[in-house]
Amino acid sequence: MEHWRQTYRVPAKITLTTGVIFEGDLHLQTASAAHFGGERPVEMLNREERFFPVSLESGGIELVGKKQIAVVTCDSSLWEIDSQRRAISKRFLLDIHMAGGQHVSGSSWWELPPTHPRLQDFLNAAADFFEVYEGGLNHSVNRALVAHVNPFD
């Protein structure tokens, strides 16, 4: 567990499918291959490892199974927005209802292929988690647990 010191910590609220909530720090990589700066929660959640550590405020560690996560919420001001990537992305305004009763509303951006510009295509993408921005929050939402989505646009 010594290698966790090579990461940076991000405070998060992790909501499981059962409604149980953990609050603590995610351990994210200090660099990302996809963009400038450190890894984002959605990138960590989309890596192939099935479990990840959360350092709890009490000082303990929980190893959390990704398939049991409904939503991970963090402060979105921790990451810079890449305005050039946003400019070429399609924005979706979403009202998401999760299978466990959780509810998330906000905006998602997708650098979509021109042949697949629909919200349905975005929701059917291969990655397990996708980001939704709401006010100052960044939600990483588990696609497999989305029951239904009401688009606002």
C-alpha positions in Angstrom: 0.0 0.0 0.0 3.0 2.3 0.0 2.4 3.1 -3.7 -0.6 5.2 -2.7 1.7 8.0 -1.7 2.5 8.5 -5.4 -1.0 9.6 -6.0 -2.9 12.8 -5.2 -6.0 12.8 -3.0 -9.4 14.1 -4.0 -12.3 14.4 -1.5 -15.3 12.5 -2.8 -18.8 11.2 -1.9 -19.3 7.7 -3.1 -22.9 6.5 -3.3 -23.3 2.7 -3.7 -26.3 0.9 -5.3 -27.6 0.1 -1.9 -27.7 3.8 -0.9 -24.7 3.5 1.4 -22.5 6.6 1.2 -18.8 6.7 1.9 -17.0 10.1 2.2 -13.3 10.2 1.9 -10.4 10.7 -0.4 -9.9 9.0 -3.8 -6.3 8.2 -4.8 -5.8 9.4 -8.4 -2.8 9.3 -10.6 -0.8 12.5 -10.9 -0.9 12.5 -14.7 -3.4 11.6 -17.4 -2.7 10.3 -21.0 -6.0 12.0 -22.1 -5.4 15.6 -21.1 -3.1 18.0 -19.2 -3.0 17.5 -15.4 -3.9 14.8 -13.1 -6.3 11.9 -13.5 -10.1 12.6 -13.0 -12.4 10.3 -11.0 -14.1 9.1 -14.2 -10.8 8.0 -15.6 -9.9 6.0 -12.5 -13.4 4.4 -12.5 -13.0 3.4 -16.1 -9.7 1.7 -15.6 -9.8 -2.1 -15.6 -9.2 -2.7 -11.8 -12.4 -3.8 -10.1 -11.6 -2.2 -6.7 -10.1 1.0 -5.6 -9.1 2.5 -2.2 -10.9 5.3 -0.4 -9.1 6.9 2.6 -11.9 7.6 5.1 -12.0 10.7 7.3 -11.8 8.4 10.3 -8.3 7.3 9.1 -9.3 3.9 7.8 -9.3 2.5 4.3 -12.2 1.0 2.3 -11.7 -1.0 -0.8 -14.7 -0.3 -3.0 -16.0 -2.4 -5.8 -16.7 -0.3 -8.9 -19.7 -2.4 -10.1 -21.5 -1.5 -6.8 -21.1 2.3 -7.3 -24.0 4.4 -8.5 -22.3 7.8 -8.4 -19.1 9.4 -7.3 -19.3 13.1 -6.6 -16.4 15.6 -6.3 -15.8 19.3 -6.5 -15.5 20.2 -10.2 -13.2 23.2 -9.5 -10.3 20.7 -8.9 -9.8 20.3 -12.7 -9.4 22.9 -15.4 -11.8 22.7 -18.3 -10.2 22.3 -21.7 -12.0 24.9 -23.7 -10.7 23.6 -27.0 -12.0 20.1 -26.4 -15.3 21.5 -25.1 -15.7 23.6 -28.3 -15.7 20.4 -30.4 -17.9 18.4 -28.1 -21.7 18.0 -28.0 -23.4 19.1 -24.8 -26.3 17.1 -23.4 -28.5 18.4 -20.6 -29.7 15.4 -18.6 -32.0 14.3 -15.8 -30.8 10.9 -14.8 -32.7 8.4 -12.7 -30.7 5.5 -11.3 -31.9 2.0 -10.6 -31.2 2.5 -6.8 -33.3 5.6 -6.6 -30.5 8.1 -6.9 -31.1 11.2 -9.1 -28.5 13.3 -11.0 -29.2 16.3 -13.2 -26.7 18.4 -15.2 -24.6 18.7 -18.3 -22.4 16.1 -20.1 -20.1 16.7 -23.0 -19.1 14.1 -25.6 -16.4 14.2 -28.3 -18.6 12.1 -30.5 -18.0 10.6 -33.9 -20.0 12.6 -36.5 -22.0 9.4 -37.4 -23.3 9.0 -33.8 -24.4 12.4 -32.5 -27.5 11.3 -30.5 -27.9 11.1 -26.7 -28.7 7.4 -27.2 -25.3 6.9 -28.7 -23.6 8.8 -25.8 -25.4 6.6 -23.3 -24.5 3.4 -25.2 -20.7 4.3 -25.3 -18.4 1.6 -24.0 -16.9 3.3 -20.9 -18.6 2.1 -17.7 -18.8 5.7 -16.2 -19.5 9.1 -17.6 -19.3 12.6 -16.2 -22.2 15.0 -15.4 -21.5 18.5 -14.3 -24.0 20.2 -11.9 -23.2 23.6 -10.5 -19.8 23.2 -8.8 -20.0 19.4 -8.7 -18.6 16.6 -11.0 -20.6 13.4 -10.9 -19.2 10.1 -12.3 -22.3 8.1 -13.1 -22.3 4.3 -13.6 -23.9 3.6 -17.0 -25.0 0.1 -16.0 -27.2 1.5 -13.2 -29.0 4.2 -15.2 -32.7 3.3 -15.2 -33.9 6.1 -17.5 -32.8 9.6 -18.7 -34.9 12.6 -19.5 -33.1 14.9 -21.9 -33.6 18.6 -21.3 -32.7 19.6 -24.9 
